[in-house]
Structures are given as C-alpha cells and as structure tokens.
Amino acid sequence: MKLQKDIQTEIGKLLKSKADQGKQWVAYEECMPITSADQLHTFSDRFDAAQFAHDNTSDYDRMTYQYIPDIINQLNNKAMNTQNVEFLQSQLKNFGFGETLNKDLASGIQKGLKEFQLQTEIPHFNNRMDYTLHLRKSDTTDMYFINRYDASLKHSDASLDKSQTFYVNNGSSITAKEAFNLLEGRAVHKELKTQEQVKYKAWIKLDFDTKTDSGNHKIKQFGEKYGYDLEKALDGFTIKELADPNQKVDLMRSLERGNVQSVTVVRDGGKEARYFIEASPQYKNVNVYDHKMNPVKRDTIKEVKKSESVSQGQEPKASVDRKQNADQKEDPLVQNKRSKKKGVKV
C-alpha cells in the first residue's frame, strides 16, 4: 500500500478502528497512492475483500486486498523508523557531524542490518580527522543507537598521527571537535558520570604515554578538587575580551571545549596585538602563543601590578634607586668598592 506521507497517521488510526470493529481486510487500488480514506474498502471476511477486488478490476483499475493487522504493523515500523532516524540525525548534529551523514543513516536503518557504520572526514587546516561511527540495532526493539565512534587524527606530520575510540553513554559523548582537540593534546572540560550515575565535572586529557588494554590512550581527569579555576588562571591578563561580560563567557566556553582561542591583547599606549591561548588544567594555568602559534611566556600578555610586586617583597624601582643613592652618599667606602666592582670583567 502506497500512502501519502501526511496522512499515514490518519490512515493508521482508521484501520486500527476498523480492526477493533472486526474488519480485518481492506481492498484498494494497487497502483494508485492512497491520499484519502475514501479509497479504502474494509471487510470482515477475506472472501468478501477478494470478491470486491475482482469485481472492480478493469483494464484501467487494478484492485487488490490486504490483511489490516499487517498494514498496521508496517505503519508502526515506518513511524518508529522515522522517529529513530530523526533522533539519530539530531544526535549527529549535536556531536558536530552536521547533516552530511543523514542520507547514509536513513539508508542503513532501512536495510534492517544488525549493525552498520557511517564514515566521514573533517579537515582542520593542514590536518584531517577521520571518523567511523558504529550503529547497532537493539536486541529487544527495532531502534538503532550510536554506541561509539573511532576518531583518527591525520597530521601533516605523519609521526603525530593518533587515534582514539570515544563511547556514547546515555546519548552523550565527546563531540567531533572535542575529539580533535584531545588528539592534538589539549584538555576538555566535560560533565561526566560515576558508575552510580552521579554527575560531576572535570577536565580530561589524553595520556599519550599510556594505553589501556583496548588500545585506547588512557584518560587523565582533573576534577574540582584538583583546584584548577580557568577564570582565576585568566586573571591579570591584558585580554580585551575579558572586559566584556558576553565575550568573556564565549571565551571561557571555547577554552572549555579544548579550543585554541584567538584573543586581543592590549599593549601600553592602547595598541592591540593578536595572540592565541589554550587551557592547561594540569599545570593550573593557560598556554600562550603568538600569531604564528609559537609559544611565548605568559608574562608577555600579563599585567604586573605594583601591589603584587610589593606583596612579594619587591620594592618599586624608584624606591630602590633612592636607597642606593642614599647609601652611596652616607658611606664613601661602599661607593669606592662599587666603583671598583664595575671595572671587573668576568
């Protein structure tokens, strides 16, 4: 039976109602799409349905008949498959794979295989990420689920290629971009669950020196008790975006996803320069890079406050100079010794 999509629910309800009334058979024109309930003729007996189909078949119209419970099951399966496809398409989008896999996803589910894979790649400048998503049919229903995906970083320098399998738990997982950031060695801030399903937040980072029995890189975790506070780590940096509440929130979120984020640094005199930063929870700070992604010292973009210098036992330079001048005036012998020392070469 060919049903117009927008009336499938209506026809399903009608046929179920007829079946509840004892009408188990329906006759209809075989080659004509069903667009209205008026095209259906229901019967309690199979013979009556067959006779009606025979009597109304001509050179122009070819009637057929079908068992109503079979049609209802088909409609239920179609509805379930549609819902399943829409759910998985939404999940793929949330994972950062967009809509490029939608067609292959629907095709795989339609085939009814026990399990199948979806493959895609996402470029990142001179590098590339390859993904293989594993979908499996439930043992108890016809619903499909994404239970894991394999992520491979194909670096411009082949010696830096890395791979990791990320698992999907309760519909949540590491996103495609977060997988890229992790394989590049950065940390990501995620909401996780204990074995008892208790939620907690932690920074995670791949340990490229240690692998699990399954071949995955071991995952390091830095939870709240570890003491890393991203906002405090950014305190004191002369970053323009930190002065705007909305831009600050966006910056923090980007860093929590493991991104290398560009920032505008305000120099003395109001001049601006472009730098890049990334979160470094293991060492409780942030890493800083220049516009060519060369590492630079954090002090390059950090403002040293006078109060901080004094609190650390360092006196302002002007005060030190005054003391040195006073000492030299009060003790000529000291002044003479200092003059001799200036002439010594080492």
N, C-alpha and C positions, 0 to 999 in steps of 0.2 A: 504494500500500500504506500503510495506516494502522497505525503501530507505536506501542505503548505506550512512553512515553519511557524508562522504567527498564530496558527490555530491548533497546533499539536496538543497543547494543554486542554483546550476546549473539547477536542475530539476524544482525548483520553478520558475525560470526565464523563462524556456522553456514553461511550462504550462501556465504562465501568458501571454506570447506572443501568444500562440495558442488561448487562450480565447479571447484576443483582436482581433484576426482574425476571431472570430465566432465559433471556435472549442470548444464546451462545454463539450464533453465527451471523455474519454480515456479508451482504453482496454489494458489489460496487464495480464501476467501470475500470478495467485493469490499466488502460493506457492513459487515463485522464487523472491529473493531480487532483487530490481532494482539497477543495477550497471552501466547502460548506457542508454542514451536517445533512443537508437535503440530498446529498449524493449517496448517502448510506441507507441500506435497507436491512433491517435486522430480523432474525427468525429464531424460533426456539428449536427447530429441528434442522438437521443438516440437509435432509432431503428437500425440504422446502426452499432452503437457500440455493441448493444446486438447481432445482427446477426453475426458480426465478432467474438465475443467471443464464440458464439455457434458453428460456423463452424470450429473453431480452437481448440476446446476442444477434448481431446482424453484420452485414458487410462493413458497416461504419462503426458499430459499437461492439466491444468485446467485454462481456461481463464475467466476473469471477467471484468466488466466495472464500471466506477465511474464518477460522476459529477465533472468536473475540479474545479469549484469555491470552492467546499467542500475540495478538496485536498489542494488548495492554503491556505485556512483558517487554516487547520491543520498544514501545514508547517510554517505559520506565527506564530501560537501559540507555536509550538515547538521551533522556533527560539527565540521568546520572552521569553519563559520559560528558555531556555539555557542561554540567556543573564542575566535574572533575577537571576538564580542560581549562575552564575559566579560572578555577582556583590555582592550578599549576602555572598558568600564564601570569597570574598576579604574583605568585611566589618568585617566578623567574625575574620579573621586573624588580621586585624588592631586593633580590640578590644581585642586581646590577647587570643582568644579561639582556635587558631591553625586550624587544619583540621579535628579534631575528630568529628565535628558535620556535616560535608559535606554530608554524606550519608543520615542522617535523614532529613537534609534540603531539598535535592532533592526529597526525598520520600514524604515529607509534601506538597511540591508545586505540585507534580504530582497528588496527590489526589484531588486537587482543593478545599480544605476546605476554609471556610471564614477566619478562623484563627486557628493557632496551636502553640504549644510550643516545645521548644528544651531544654533539661536538661543536665547538665554536672557538674562535680566537679573537683576542682584543689587542690591538697594537698600543705600545707605550713608548713614544719617541723612537729610539733605536732598538728597543726591546720588544718582546711579544709574549703574551700569555696565552697558552693553550688550555682549554677546559674540556673535560669529559664528564658529563652528568649522568649518573646512574639512576634509572627509574625502575621501580618494581611494583608488580601488582599484588594487592593484599591477598593473604591466604584465605580470608573469610568473606571479602566483598570483591566487586569489580573495580574498586578505586585504585588508582596509581599514586605512588608517592616518590618524591626525590629523597633518597636516603643518604647520598654522599656525592661529592664530585672531586675529581682529580685536577689539580692545578699545576701547570708546569711553566716556569719562567725560562724563556728562551732569550738569553742575554746576548748583546752584541759581542761580548767576550764569552765564548763557549765554556770556559773554565768556571764561569759564575752561574751556569745553569743550575736550577734547583727545582724540586717537585715536592708536593705535599697533598695528602688526601684530607679533605675537610668534610665532616659529618653534619647532617641536618638533624637536629633534635627538636621535636615539637614545633616543626615548621620554621625554626630559626637557625641561622648559620652565619659563618663568615661570608661577607659579600665578595664579589669578584674583585673589586678594587682593594678591599682589605687583604685578600689573599695575595695580591701583587705586592702590597706594602710589606706584608710579613715576609715574603720570599726575598724581598730586597733588603731585609734585615731590620726593618723598623718595628715599633711596638704599636699595638692597637688596644684601645680601651673598650671592653665589652661587658655586657650583662650576662653572667653565667649562672649555672645551677649546680647545686651539690647533688649527690646521689639521692638525697632525701627531697629533691626538687625545691630546695631553698635558694632563692635568688640572691646573688651578690655581684658586685662589680670589681673588675680587676683589669690591669694592663697585661697583655700577653705578648710574648715574643718567642720566635723560633730559636732553638738552640742547635746551630748547625754542626756542633761538635759531638752531639749525642743523638742516637736514633733509638726508636722503640723496636720491639720485636716485629711489628708490622712493617717496618721500613720507613715510618714517618719520622720527621725531626721531633725531638722532644719539645714540649711547650713549657716555657717559663711563665710563671704568674707573679705579678706584683700587686697584691691586694691593698685595701685601705690601710691595714695595719703596717704595711711596708713604709708608709709615710710620704709617698710622692704626691705632691699637690701641684698640678700643672699651673694653676693661676699664680701661686706663690713663686714658681720657677720663672714665670714671666715678669715678675715684679722688678721694677728698676730698669727694664729695657726701654730704650727711646723709640718704641714702635708706635707709629702714628695710629694704627688700627686699634690699639688698646685704649685710646682716648675716647672712642665712640662705643657706647654700650652694645649696639647691634652688631657692629663689625667685630667687636671683641668676642661676642657669643659665636659668630660664624668662624672666627679664627680658632677658638677653643675646640669647636666641634670638628673642624677639619683636622686639627692635630690629633684629636682622639681617634679619628679613623685611620691614623697612621700616615697621613699625607705629609709631603714636604711642602710647606706653605710659604708663598712669597709674602714679604712684609715690606712696608715703607719705613725706613729709619730716618729720623730727623737729626741732622747734624747741627753743630754750632753755627749760628747765623741763619738757621731756618732751612738750610739746604737739605734736600732729600736724596736718599740712595736706596737701591733695591737689594734686599738680602733674602735668604731662604732659611727657614728654621724647621726643626722637627723635634718631637717629644723624645726624651731619653729617660724613662722612668727608672731604669736600673741604676743610673747614676744621679737620679733626682735633679736633673736639670734639662736644658734643651741644647741641641746642637745647632750651630750657626754656620752658614755657607754664604760666600759672596755670589754675585750674579752669574759667575761661571761654575758654580757648585763646588768651589774649592773651600775646604774647611778653614774657618777663621776663629780667633779667640772670642769668647763670649763678651769680654770686656770691650770689644770693638763696637758693640751696639748697646752697651750698658752704661748708664749714667752713674758715676761715683759721687755720692752725696757727701758734703763736708761733715755732716753729723756722723756718718758712718766711719769716716777716717778718724775722727776724734775718739769715737767709741772703741775703735780697735787699737787705741794707744798711739795713733799717728797724729802729730801736730800739723796744722796748716803750714805750708811752705814759708809764708811771710813771717810767721812766729818763729820758725826755726832760724831763718836768716837773721832776725833781730837778736836772737840769743847768741848766735855765732859772733855777730859784730860786738855785742856787749862783752863776751868772753875775751875777744882779742884786745879790746881796749883796757880791760882790767888786768890782764896778765901778759906783758910783753914777751916773757919767756915762751909761753904757749904759742904766741904769734910767730916767734922766731922758728920754733920747731915745725910749725905747719908750713912755713915758707921753705924750709929745707926738704920736707917731705914732697913738696910739689915738684922738686927738681929730680927726684929719684925715678928712674925708669926700671920697669920690671919686664 
